[in-house]
Structure formats: structure tokens, C-alpha cells
């Protein structure tokens, strides 16, 4: 039976704030990393040369990158530069609710040599079919569960974040992390951390928004981060069970609870973790340490990468000369890359060196 991993609640923390969080970690994540190094920029790709107008995400694919562009037409662009410095761009997919269109494109990733992404408004996961002159969509999975984000896991297995209707799921509002088979039947779940019991179900879902996760190449471990709660969790993936073994929250979110239990984040609250990737040995976390009050929209461009081992222990921190808003990894070459300021894609030399 094909299975899916689903994360319920608008984010994931894997029963975070358990024993590790009771050890009173330093509230400044940077001070937990004693070793600091500066990564060297190896290449900067000017995406405006390829007609990319508003890049928000990128994933390495074959000899180029697939870029998610926040535009009406040409949401996906495959860009590459051959040995003769000839720039090639293949574009496709429009914004809309019709066939072959997306209302919103999220969770760009590559799995089994396929480019995968989703439209949460349609509860649908797609593969991007890239030819020599076009990009189109092929339906990959239509979910019965309203999800917000997901992560491919093995052959048609996912880790995803649930949206606004947990009442139809047998574990209901008490669980935010679900393991689901190909029929969207729940096999197991993880309940919300006790720390968040003081909040309503609506508030908890909003608090757990903006979650990002990475799976170890051997598919045996998972690392999960959260933007506003500076939360990182590590879990083992074993058959149909998810078991967290270390969780740390450096500082809680600065919020106010408004009417209808909605959550408003304060402008002075820090942006924390914006992206996470991994290889066999390490987990790389993009860290902002900025606030909207001081930095405005530049708060989403991060100057730091924090490196953990798979035991969940801090190893070192990297300083970035070119700040990034997303983080990707080319595991074959070991390079890190991401979207930078001014319509650029920045590649950094391999941290393995």
C-alpha cells in the first residue's frame, strides 16, 4: 500500500518543546554555534536575463533551475546556461482556476527526477512536464484532505500541512501531524505540543503556519523548522510511525490573539527559520534574525545558515555575504543555493570543502 505522511495544523513541530526545550536553550540561536565561517559565493545568476520578474523559489533540476515566478503567466520557468554561455528559458503555466492553471503554486521540489508542486486551493499535487519549448501540468495526486504544504517522501509518500477542516479526520483538532495512506486514511498521528494547549484550534493552526522540512537522503530521519517560533525538531521515520527525538524552541512568537482567535504577529518579533535542507551528515537552516519593524521586507533575506548534525546538535554557523530568502542544496555537487536580492539566484561553494 502506498502511504503519505501528512502534517496537520498549518505547520510541524513534532511534539516540540519537550525535554530539549525544558533545558532552557539560549534564546539567541547564533550564540549556540561557537564556530563561524563565511561561505564563498561561486556564481550569481541574474534571473532578469531570463525574463523572471518576481522569483520566490528555485529548485535544481538537471542542468538548470526551475524557478517559481509570482506572475500571471509563466509561473514556472526552467532556466539554464550551456557551455557556450547561451541562455535558455522554457516557460509555462498560468495563474487561474481552469484546466492546467494554478490559483497558487507552492512547495516546489524534485522527486524521482520529477518536478513536483502543489495548489492547496485545489487540494492537488502536480508534476511539471518540461519539454524543449513548454511547461505544462499533470495531476499527480488529488487529496481528500485540505493541505497547505507537503513534502514528497519515497514513492508517492508525503509530509504535508493541514488546512482548515480537521473535523473530517478521525484525530480531529487534537492532532496536527498525520501519516496517511494513498486513500488519505489516517494511519497514525502526533498531537499538538502541550505548550500550545492554551490556544484555540484556529490559533494553533495559524501559529504553526510557515513550516519547512527536509528528509535525510536515506529516508530515515526528518528535520522540521518554523518561522516565527524559532523551532527545530528532529524525528525518526520508522514504518508508519513518526517519533521525535529532539526539539528546541529558542524563543516563542511575539503575537496578539485577535477576534475569532486569529493570530497577529508583532512587527518587533523576529523572523527565525525560513528554509531547511540536508545531506547525509548535516541539516542546514536559513536563519534571519531580523524584524519587520526594523528591516521591513528585507527581513525575509537571511544572513546566516545554521548547521546541525542529525543528532540535533549545533555544529557551526555560516555567514552569507549575499543574503538568501530560500535555501536549496545540490546534493551531487554539495553546493547550497537560493534566491537573493535583485532578481538573482546565488550559488555558494560546497560547505564540504
Secondary structure, DSSP 8 states (H G I E B T S, - for coil): --EEEEE-SSS--SS-SSTTGGG---SSGGGG---EEE--EEEEEEGGGGT-SSEEEEEEETTEEEEEE-SSEEEEEEEEE-TT--EEEEEEEEBSSSTT-BS--EEEEEETTEEEEEEGGGTEEEEEEE-SS-EEEEEEEE-SS-EEEEEE-STT-EEEEE-S-GGGSTTGGGEEEEEEETT--EEEEEE--GGGGGS-HHHHHHHT-SEEEEE-TTSSEEEEEETTTTEEEEEEEETTEEEEEEEEESS---EEE-GGG-EEE-TTSB--EEEEEE-SSEEEEEE---BHHHHGGGGGSEEEEEEEETTS-EEEEEEEEEEESS-EEETTTTEEEEEETTTEEEEE--TT-
